[in-house]
Amino acid sequence: MCAIQNLWLAARTESIGLGWVSILSDETLKQNLEIPEHVILVAYLSLGYVDEFAKKPESESAGRLPRLQLSDVVYYEKWNNQESDEWLSIQGHIKANLNMRS
């Protein structure tokens, strides 16, 4: 996944579009691309020049998936643990330091 993130960042820097292709199942991809059975697919990506970058992800714009709040997808230490006193303390220090610089 780190390689995908790095590719995504590098592509965007070069004004090249990159996106997940999610309309095909892994089995369809394996069959059509003749991928050996022992290979585990991590991602199927589309890469190329684009006329413009969308303001929102297509799945959100089309109403297929809503944008989730960060608090809905970040957990602390354990699954479903959405609060952390330690993290709130760290956030306070970060905000205080940011306020001191402005």
C-alpha positions as CSV (number, residue, x, y, z in Angstrom):
1,M,0.0,0.0,0.0
2,C,2.9,2.4,0.6
3,A,4.0,1.9,-3.0
4,I,0.5,2.9,-4.2
5,Q,0.5,6.0,-2.0
6,N,3.9,7.0,-3.3
7,L,2.8,6.4,-6.9
8,W,-0.3,8.5,-6.3
9,L,1.6,11.4,-4.8
10,A,4.2,11.3,-7.6
11,A,1.5,11.1,-10.3
12,R,-0.3,14.1,-8.8
13,T,2.9,16.1,-8.7
14,E,3.3,15.5,-12.4
15,S,-0.4,16.3,-13.1
16,I,-1.1,12.7,-14.0
17,G,-4.4,11.2,-12.9
18,L,-4.4,7.9,-10.9
19,G,-7.5,6.1,-9.7
20,W,-8.7,2.8,-8.3
21,V,-10.5,0.6,-10.8
22,S,-13.2,-1.0,-8.7
23,I,-15.8,-2.2,-11.3
24,L,-14.1,-5.5,-11.9
25,S,-13.8,-8.4,-9.5
26,D,-10.5,-9.9,-8.6
27,E,-11.5,-13.2,-10.3
28,T,-12.4,-11.4,-13.5
29,L,-9.0,-9.6,-13.5
30,K,-7.1,-12.8,-12.8
31,Q,-8.9,-14.5,-15.7
32,N,-8.6,-11.7,-18.2
33,L,-5.0,-10.8,-17.4
34,E,-4.0,-14.5,-16.9
35,I,-2.7,-13.7,-13.5
36,P,-1.4,-16.9,-11.7
37,E,-3.6,-18.2,-8.9
38,H,-0.9,-17.7,-6.2
39,V,-0.7,-14.0,-6.9
40,I,-2.8,-11.8,-4.6
41,L,-4.1,-8.6,-6.1
42,V,-3.7,-5.5,-4.0
43,A,-4.9,-2.9,-6.5
44,Y,-5.9,-2.3,-10.1
45,L,-5.1,1.3,-11.0
46,S,-5.8,3.5,-13.9
47,L,-2.9,5.9,-14.7
48,G,-2.9,8.7,-17.3
49,Y,-3.1,12.3,-18.3
50,V,-6.3,14.1,-17.4
51,D,-7.9,17.4,-18.5
52,E,-8.7,18.3,-14.9
53,F,-8.8,16.9,-11.4
54,A,-12.2,16.5,-9.8
55,K,-13.1,18.5,-6.7
56,K,-14.7,15.4,-5.1
57,P,-14.2,11.6,-5.6
58,E,-16.5,10.3,-8.4
59,S,-18.2,7.9,-6.0
60,E,-19.2,10.8,-3.7
61,S,-20.3,13.1,-6.6
62,A,-22.4,10.4,-8.1
63,G,-24.0,9.7,-4.7
64,R,-22.8,6.1,-4.5
65,L,-20.8,6.6,-1.4
66,P,-20.9,9.5,1.1
67,R,-17.7,11.1,2.4
68,L,-16.9,9.7,5.8
69,Q,-15.7,11.9,8.6
70,L,-12.2,11.2,9.8
71,S,-13.6,10.3,13.2
72,D,-15.6,7.5,11.5
73,V,-12.5,5.8,10.2
74,V,-9.7,6.4,12.8
75,Y,-9.4,4.2,15.8
76,Y,-7.0,4.4,18.7
77,E,-5.0,1.4,19.9
78,K,-8.0,-1.0,19.4
79,W,-10.7,-1.5,16.9
80,N,-13.8,0.7,17.5
81,N,-12.0,2.8,20.1
82,Q,-12.8,6.2,18.8
83,E,-11.6,8.3,21.7
84,S,-8.2,8.5,23.4
85,D,-7.4,10.9,26.3
86,E,-3.7,10.6,25.3
87,W,-4.5,11.7,21.7
88,L,-6.6,14.6,22.9
89,S,-3.7,15.7,25.0
90,I,-1.4,15.5,22.0
91,Q,-3.9,17.4,19.9
92,G,-3.9,20.1,22.5
93,H,-0.1,20.5,22.4
94,I,-0.1,20.6,18.6
95,K,-2.8,23.3,18.5
96,A,-1.1,25.3,21.2
97,N,2.2,25.2,19.2
98,L,0.4,26.2,16.0
99,N,-1.3,29.1,17.8
100,M,2.1,30.3,19.1
101,R,3.4,30.6,15.5
102,S,0.6,32.6,14.1
